[in-house]
Amino acid sequence: MQVQIGSTRPSNLATDALLFAVHGKGGRRSAAWQALNQAIGGGLDGLLKLCGWSGRAGELVAFPAPAGLKARLVLVGGLGEKGGDTVARIRDLATKAAGQMSQAHLTRLGVYLEPALDPRLELDRPSVQAIGEGLEHGAYRFDAHRSRGDQDPPPDLEQVFLYFEGRKDRPLLAAALDRGAVIGRAQNIARDLVNQPGNVINPSGLEAYARKLAEERGISITVLDEAACRERGMEAFLAVGRGAADRSRLVHMTWSPPNPRRRVALVGKAVTFDSGGLCLKPAASQATMKMDMGGSAAVIGAIVAAAELGLDTEVHAIFAACENMTGADAYRTGDILRAANGKTIEVLNTDAEGRLTLADALHYAGGLEPDMIIDLATLTGACVVALGPHVAGIMGTGRGLIRDLRSAGDRAGEPMWELPMPEEYKELLKSKVADLSNVGGRWGGAITAGLFLAEFAPKGIPWAHIDIAGPCFYDKPIGGRAYGATGFPVRALTEWLTFS
């Protein structure tokens, strides 16, 4: 995607589509509205009324470009009243605009934002980065398994022009838009992985995908097969995959920049399909269980972004890949497993499998002696009940780490809410025959899952657990967000890796 920053007026810009983002309902209070009204020779108010324009935040209307413009399509989007979350609204409008352009097979876009046109406002780096993120996110389509016939696939966005009068800051803004596009593409990698069905992204498929990405981006990769995992005592992880034909393996990707300022381990849940095991899920609940490796997809997207942006943090992306199936050797309720750190676990529910894989992966990550560890997992339906589909739960032992991750999530438009970890809830995980059980009963399920993981997070290293069961995948469109994988929280992780 070619980026250009300049001061060409709307009527003089030769492009496919023009996007105007305005505060309020437009009119004289909006510099962007005035610029468009002047470019079309007046009458914008009546034209927008015909389109049903109300001016609310996030609203986007489109109409064919009138005579006099060197474009084919005009898009007008609402930023709401001044003082709101302009960055999030710009990202949202860019997402919607890219979707419109993809449907119309348009490849060139001119962007005229209120903060760039109004001398009383300021166009900052996060706002411009959000344009790049939104354009890549909105142009995304997952149609790898559709028969197209004679229909051509939508083309990629080729050119973006951003209006900005000042010359001094143009290189900074161009770099910000490019950076946003890199992050958006990394997030789309995570979306591709989660959207692929379980017969494509199984443990071997996930490994192959990770190897290809690593080779292309200068990321090192190590894979431990079942024998190597068994030598390390990873009985909890290996038990989950025993019933599957495709064998389990642990994958470790590493981005190593020169003179890194810190070392971070990102651990992702990688159950590529979760049938529930012998505690079989109902058919309707299994339909979207291809997304149960969303944590591994997120850490893959984050390490790709770190490599492409050349971040100065050493990043380790670790995931224990397996399928939870019902083969002849499947693990059973009542089994007692010994994890790599020596603790024993009584299995009371084979559908609480993700925490078993993470237990051994967290112990492995601790052996790298990183400065901090973050795990990401589509872990509990209880977290979705508590926080809904748009917000992730976060908990852990690193107070500063949790604070910084939440702040990065707020800036990136990927919110997280901290859940408590009360000591007395550990009683719920007590087992009559082992050190602990793998479930803690009906109440506080997201919290007891976090407390279970805390037993395997290495002591003395700040650790955060992010439950992404809600925002990882939407099984139906909601709140303007499309069906399918979201790539949550690749933007937040990249923001945290860069600025925290």
C-alpha positions in Angstrom: 0.0 0.0 0.0 1.5 3.3 -1.2 1.1 6.2 1.3 1.1 9.9 0.4 0.7 12.8 2.7 -0.1 16.2 1.1 -2.3 19.3 0.8 -4.2 18.5 -2.4 -7.7 19.8 -2.2 -10.6 17.3 -2.7 -11.6 18.6 -6.0 -8.1 18.2 -7.4 -7.3 14.7 -6.1 -7.5 12.0 -8.7 -8.6 8.8 -6.8 -11.3 6.2 -6.6 -12.9 7.2 -3.3 -12.9 10.2 -1.0 -13.5 9.7 2.8 -14.5 12.7 4.9 -14.7 12.3 8.7 -16.6 15.1 10.4 -17.5 16.1 13.9 -21.1 16.6 14.9 -23.7 16.7 12.1 -21.5 18.8 9.9 -22.5 22.3 8.6 -20.5 25.4 9.4 -19.0 23.8 12.6 -17.2 21.2 10.6 -14.1 22.0 8.5 -14.3 18.6 6.7 -18.0 19.1 5.9 -17.2 22.6 4.5 -14.4 21.2 2.4 -16.6 18.6 0.8 -19.5 21.1 0.4 -17.2 23.4 -1.5 -15.7 20.6 -3.6 -19.2 19.6 -4.9 -20.4 23.1 -5.4 -22.8 23.3 -2.5 -26.0 21.3 -1.7 -24.3 18.8 0.7 -26.8 19.2 3.4 -29.7 18.1 1.1 -27.6 15.3 -0.4 -26.8 13.9 3.1 -30.4 14.0 4.1 -31.3 11.9 1.1 -28.7 9.4 2.4 -30.3 9.3 5.8 -27.4 11.1 7.5 -27.8 11.8 11.2 -24.2 12.6 12.1 -23.8 10.0 14.9 -20.4 8.6 15.8 -19.5 5.7 13.5 -22.1 6.4 10.9 -20.9 6.1 7.3 -22.9 7.0 4.2 -21.8 6.7 0.6 -22.9 8.3 -2.7 -21.5 8.5 -6.3 -19.1 11.4 -6.7 -20.8 14.4 -8.3 -19.4 16.1 -11.4 -16.4 18.2 -10.7 -14.7 15.6 -8.5 -11.9 13.3 -9.9 -13.3 10.4 -7.9 -16.0 7.8 -8.3 -17.3 7.5 -4.7 -17.7 9.8 -1.7 -17.9 8.5 1.8 -18.9 10.7 4.8 -18.3 9.4 8.3 -19.3 10.7 11.7 -16.7 11.3 14.5 -19.3 12.3 17.0 -18.9 15.4 19.1 -15.5 16.7 19.9 -13.9 15.3 23.0 -14.8 11.7 22.4 -12.5 8.8 21.5 -11.5 10.1 18.1 -8.8 7.5 17.5 -11.3 4.6 17.9 -13.8 6.4 15.7 -11.3 7.0 13.0 -10.3 3.3 13.1 -13.9 2.3 12.9 -14.6 4.6 9.9 -11.5 3.4 8.1 -12.6 -0.2 8.7 -16.1 0.5 7.2 -14.6 2.6 4.3 -12.3 -0.3 3.3 -15.2 -2.7 3.4 -17.1 -0.5 1.0 -14.2 -0.1 -1.3 -13.5 -3.8 -1.4 -17.1 -4.6 -2.4 -16.8 -2.0 -5.2 -13.4 -3.2 -6.3 -11.8 0.2 -5.7 -8.1 0.5 -4.9 -7.3 4.2 -4.3 -8.5 6.3 -1.3 -8.2 10.0 -0.3 -8.8 10.7 3.4 -9.9 14.1 4.7 -10.1 14.1 8.5 -11.6 16.9 10.7 -8.5 17.1 12.8 -6.4 17.7 9.7 -8.7 20.4 8.3 -9.6 22.4 11.4 -6.7 24.6 12.6 -8.0 24.4 16.1 -7.5 20.6 16.2 -4.4 18.4 15.9 -3.8 15.3 13.8 -1.7 13.0 16.0 0.2 9.8 15.4 -2.3 7.4 17.0 -5.1 8.8 14.8 -3.1 8.2 11.6 -1.9 4.8 12.8 -5.6 3.9 13.3 -6.3 4.6 9.7 -3.8 2.0 8.6 -5.1 -0.5 11.1 -8.7 0.1 10.1 -8.1 -0.1 6.3 -6.4 -3.5 6.6 -9.0 -4.8 9.0 -11.9 -3.6 6.8 -10.5 -4.9 3.5 -10.1 -8.4 5.0 -12.1 -11.2 3.5 -12.0 -14.9 4.4 -13.1 -16.7 1.3 -10.4 -19.3 0.7 -13.0 -22.1 0.5 -15.6 -20.4 -1.7 -16.0 -21.3 -5.4 -15.8 -18.0 -7.3 -16.6 -19.1 -10.8 -15.8 -16.2 -13.1 -15.9 -13.6 -10.3 -12.6 -11.9 -9.6 -11.5 -11.5 -6.0 -11.5 -8.0 -4.5 -8.2 -6.2 -5.2 -5.9 -5.0 -2.5 -5.9 -1.3 -1.5 -3.1 0.2 -3.5 -2.9 3.9 -2.7 -3.9 6.1 0.3 -3.7 9.8 0.3 -4.0 11.7 3.6 -4.7 15.4 3.6 -2.3 17.4 5.9 -1.0 20.9 5.3 2.1 21.0 7.5 5.2 19.7 5.8 7.4 19.1 8.8 5.4 16.2 10.2 4.5 14.5 7.0 7.2 11.8 7.3 6.1 11.0 10.8 2.5 10.7 9.8 3.4 8.5 6.7 5.4 6.2 9.0 2.4 6.1 11.4 0.0 5.1 8.7 2.5 2.4 7.4 2.9 1.2 11.0 -0.9 0.8 11.3 -1.0 -1.2 8.1 1.7 -3.5 9.3 -0.2 -4.1 12.6 -3.5 -4.6 10.6 -1.9 -7.2 8.4 -0.4 -9.0 11.4 -3.9 -9.1 12.9 -5.3 -10.5 9.7 -2.8 -13.3 10.0 -4.3 -14.2 13.3 -7.8 -13.9 11.8 -6.8 -16.3 8.9 -5.6 -18.9 11.4 -8.7 -18.8 13.5 -11.1 -18.8 10.6 -9.5 -21.8 9.0 -11.4 -25.1 9.8 -9.9 -27.8 12.0 -9.1 -30.0 9.0 -6.7 -27.3 7.7 -5.3 -25.8 10.9 -4.6 -28.9 13.0 -1.4 -29.3 15.0 0.7 -30.1 12.0 -1.0 -27.4 9.9 -0.4 -24.8 12.6 3.2 -25.8 12.8 3.6 -25.6 9.0 2.0 -22.1 9.0 4.3 -20.9 11.8 7.4 -22.3 10.0 6.5 -20.4 6.8 5.9 -17.1 8.6 9.1 -17.5 10.6 11.2 -18.2 7.4 9.7 -15.2 5.6 10.3 -12.8 8.5 13.6 -13.7 10.1 12.0 -15.4 13.2 13.7 -18.5 14.6 11.6 -21.5 15.4 12.0 -24.7 17.5 9.5 -27.5 17.6 9.3 -30.2 20.3 7.6 -33.4 19.2 5.7 -35.7 21.6 8.9 -37.5 22.6 10.7 -34.3 23.4 7.7 -33.0 25.4 7.5 -36.3 27.3 11.2 -36.0 28.2 10.3 -32.7 29.7 7.5 -34.2 31.8 4.7 -32.5 29.9 2.1 -35.1 30.9 -0.7 -32.6 31.3 -0.4 -31.2 27.8 0.2 -34.5 26.1 -2.9 -36.1 27.8 -5.2 -33.6 26.0 -4.0 -34.7 22.5 -3.9 -38.5 23.2 -7.3 -39.1 21.5 -6.3 -37.3 18.2 -4.8 -38.8 15.1 -2.7 -35.6 14.4 0.1 -35.7 17.0 0.7 -32.9 19.5 3.8 -30.7 19.5 5.1 -27.6 21.2 6.2 -24.7 19.0 8.6 -21.9 20.1 9.1 -18.9 17.9 11.7 -16.2 18.7 12.2 -12.7 17.5 15.7 -11.6 18.6 16.6 -7.9 17.8 20.1 -6.6 18.4 20.6 -5.3 22.0 17.0 -6.0 23.2 15.9 -3.9 26.2 13.9 -6.9 27.7 12.7 -10.4 27.1 9.0 -11.3 26.9 7.3 -14.7 26.6 3.8 -14.8 25.0 2.1 -18.1 25.6 -1.0 -19.0 23.5 -3.6 -21.7 23.9 -3.4 -23.9 20.8 -6.2 -26.4 20.9 -6.8 -26.5 17.2 -10.2 -28.2 17.6 -12.0 -28.9 20.9 -14.7 -31.6 20.8 -14.8 -31.6 24.6 -13.1 -35.0 24.7 -15.1 -37.7 26.5 -17.1 -34.9 28.1 -18.4 -34.3 24.6 -19.7 -30.9 23.6 -23.2 -30.7 21.9 -23.0 -30.3 18.1 -24.0 -26.7 18.2 -21.2 -25.9 20.6 -18.6 -27.7 18.5 -19.4 -25.7 15.4 -17.0 -22.8 16.2 -14.4 -24.8 18.1 -11.9 -24.2 15.4 -11.4 -20.9 17.2 -10.0 -22.6 20.4 -6.5 -21.9 19.1 -7.1 -18.1 19.1 -4.5 -17.6 21.8 -1.8 -19.1 19.6 -3.0 -17.1 16.6 -2.7 -13.9 18.7 0.9 -14.6 19.8 1.8 -15.5 16.2 0.3 -12.2 15.0 2.1 -10.3 17.7 5.6 -11.8 17.0 5.1 -11.1 13.3 4.3 -7.5 14.0 7.3 -7.2 16.3 9.6 -8.6 13.6 8.2 -6.4 10.8 8.3 -3.3 12.9 11.8 -4.1 14.2 10.8 -3.7 17.9 13.6 -3.7 20.4 12.0 -6.4 22.6 13.0 -10.0 22.4 9.8 -11.9 21.9 9.1 -15.6 22.5 5.8 -16.9 21.1 5.1 -20.4 22.6 2.1 -22.6 22.0 1.4 -26.3 22.8 -0.6 -27.5 19.8 -3.0 -30.4 20.1 -6.6 -31.5 19.4 -9.0 -32.6 22.1 -10.7 -35.6 20.5 -12.3 -38.8 21.5 -10.0 -41.5 20.1 -9.3 -44.9 21.8 -6.5 -43.4 23.8 -8.4 -40.2 24.9 -7.8 -39.1 28.5 -10.6 -39.7 30.9 -12.4 -38.1 33.8 -10.8 -39.3 37.0 -7.3 -39.5 35.4 -4.5 -38.1 37.4 -1.8 -36.2 35.4 1.6 -35.0 36.5 2.6 -31.6 35.0 6.1 -30.6 34.1 6.5 -28.7 37.4 5.7 -31.9 39.3 2.2 -31.0 40.5 -0.5 -33.6 40.0 -3.9 -32.8 38.6 -7.2 -34.8 38.9 -9.2 -34.5 35.7 -12.9 -33.8 36.6 -13.8 -32.6 33.1 -12.0 -33.3 29.9 -13.6 -30.2 28.4 -11.4 -28.1 30.8 -8.4 -28.9 28.6 -6.9 -25.6 27.7 -5.6 -25.0 31.2 -3.8 -28.4 31.1 -2.0 -27.4 27.9 -1.1 -24.0 29.3 0.2 -25.5 32.6 3.1 -27.1 30.8 3.6 -24.3 28.3 3.8 -21.8 31.2 6.4 -23.9 32.9 8.4 -24.1 29.7 8.2 -20.3 29.3 9.5 -19.9 32.8 12.6 -21.9 31.9 13.6 -19.1 29.5 13.8 -16.7 32.4 12.0 -13.9 30.7 11.3 -10.5 32.3 7.5 -11.2 32.1 5.1 -13.8 30.8 1.6 -13.2 29.2 -0.7 -16.1 28.3 -3.7 -15.7 26.0 -6.5 -18.2 25.8 -10.1 -18.8 24.7 -10.3 -20.3 28.2 -13.8 -20.0 29.7 -17.4 -19.4 28.8 -17.7 -17.9 32.3 -15.6 -14.9 31.2 -18.0 -14.3 28.3 -20.9 -14.4 30.7 -19.2 -11.9 33.0 -17.8 -9.4 30.4 -19.7 -10.1 27.2 -18.3 -10.5 23.7 -16.2 -7.3 23.3 -14.1 -7.3 26.5 -11.3 -9.7 27.6 -10.7 -10.7 31.2 -7.2 -10.2 32.6 -5.7 -11.3 35.9 -2.3 -12.3 37.2 0.6 -11.6 39.6 2.2 -8.6 37.8 0.4 -5.5 39.0 2.4 -3.1 36.7 2.1 -5.6 33.8 -1.6 -5.8 34.1 -1.9 -2.0 34.4 0.2 -1.5 31.3 -1.6 -4.1 29.3 -5.0 -2.6 30.1 -3.7 0.8 29.1 -2.4 -0.5 25.8 -5.7 -2.3 25.2 -7.6 1.0 25.7 -5.3 2.8 23.3 -5.6 0.0 20.7 -9.4 -0.3 21.0 -9.1 -3.8 22.5 -10.4 -3.4 26.1 -9.5 -5.7 29.0 -11.1 -5.8 32.5 -9.2 -7.1 35.5 -10.8 -9.9 37.5 -9.8 -10.6 41.1 -7.9 -13.7 42.3 -9.1 -14.2 45.9 -7.0 -16.7 47.9 -10.1 -18.4 49.3 -11.2 -19.4 45.8 -8.3 -21.8 45.7 -10.3 -24.1 48.0 -12.6 -24.7 45.0 -9.7 -26.4 43.1 -8.8 -28.9 45.9 -8.8 -32.5 45.0 -9.3 -35.5 47.2 -6.6 -37.5 45.4 -4.2 -35.0 43.8 -2.6 -31.6 44.3 -5.5 -29.9 42.5 -8.4 -30.6 40.2 -8.8 -29.1 36.7 -12.2 -27.4 37.4 -13.5 -25.4 40.4 -17.2 -25.8 40.1 -19.9 -23.6 38.6 -19.2 -20.3 40.2 -16.4 -17.9 39.3 -15.2 -20.1 36.5 -13.0 -17.5 34.8 -11.3 -16.8 38.2 -10.8 -20.4 39.2 -9.3 -21.1 35.8 -6.8 -18.2 36.4 -6.0 -19.5 39.8 -5.3 -22.9 38.3 -2.8 -21.4 35.9 -1.2 -19.4 38.7 0.0 -22.8 40.1 2.2 -23.2 37.0 3.3 -19.7 36.3 6.9 -19.4 37.6 7.3 -17.5 40.8 9.2 -14.2 40.8 8.3 -13.4 37.1 5.4 -11.0 36.5 2.6 -13.0 34.8 -0.7 -12.0 33.2 -3.4 -14.2 31.9 -5.8 -12.8 29.3 -9.1 -14.7 28.7 -10.1 -13.9 25.1 -13.0 -16.3 24.8 -15.5 -13.4 24.1 -13.7 -11.1 21.7 -11.7 -13.7 19.8 -14.5 -14.8 17.5 -18.0 -13.6 16.7 -20.4 -16.3 15.7 -22.8 -13.6 14.4 -22.4 -9.9 13.5 -22.7 -7.7 16.5 -22.1 -4.0 17.2 -21.0 -3.4 13.6 -18.4 -6.1 13.9 -18.5 -8.9 11.2 -18.9 -12.6 11.7 -15.7 -14.6 12.3 -12.3 -14.1 13.8 -11.2 -10.7 15.1 -7.5 -11.1 15.7 -7.9 -9.8 19.3 -5.6 -8.7 20.9 -2.8 -8.3 18.3 -3.1 -4.5 18.3 -3.0 -4.3 22.1 0.0 -6.6 22.3 1.9 -4.6 19.7 1.1 -1.4 21.4 2.3 -2.8 24.7 5.5 -4.3 23.2 6.3 -0.9 21.7 5.4 1.7 24.3 5.3 0.0 27.7 
